[in-house]
Amino acid sequence: MFNFWNWFGSGGSSSTPTTTVAVPEIDASTGLLAMAAVGAALLFAWERRRRLASGK
C-alpha cells in the first residue's frame, strides 16, 4: 500500500534528509496583474478567432 507521508519524507525511516525551500510570495497587486495579463490574452485569442470565423 502507498504511504503518502513517506513519499514526502515525513516518515520515520527516511534515509535522505529533507530541506525546506523558500518560495517567493505573490502579493495582491502582482496577482491581479497576472490575472489581467491572462484575461487580455484570452480576449485577444477570442477576438482573433471570431474575426477569422466571420471572414473579416
N, C-alpha and C positions, 0 to 999 in steps of 0.2 A: 504494500500500500504506500502511496506517495505521502510523505510528511511535508506539509507546506512550510513549517517553521525551520526544518533542517535545510530546506532549499535556500532560505535567506541567511543561513549561517547562524541562526539563533539556537540551534540545538546544542546539547552538551558535548557531543562527540566531534565537533568540527575541528579539523586539524589546521585549517588556514584562518588566521585572524581576520576579522572584518574591520574595515576602517570607514569612518564617516566622511562624506564629501560635501563641501559647502556648495549650495545651489543658489544662484542669484535670484533674488525676489523680483517680482514684477509688480510695480505699483499700479494704481487705478488708471492714471493718465496713460501709461505705456500700454496697458491692456486695452483701453479704449482706442488708442491709435492703431493698435494691431487689428482690432475688430473692424475699424473703419477701412483699413487697407484691404482686408479680406472682402468686406462688403463692396468696396469700389471695384475690385477685380471681378466679383460675381456679377455686378451690374454691367460692367463693360462686356463681359462674355455673353450675358443675356441679350444686351442690345445688339451686339455684333451678330449673334445667331438670328435674332429677329429680323434685322435688316437683310441678311443674306437669304433668309427664307422668303421675304417679300419681294425680292428681286431688285432692290434699290442699290 
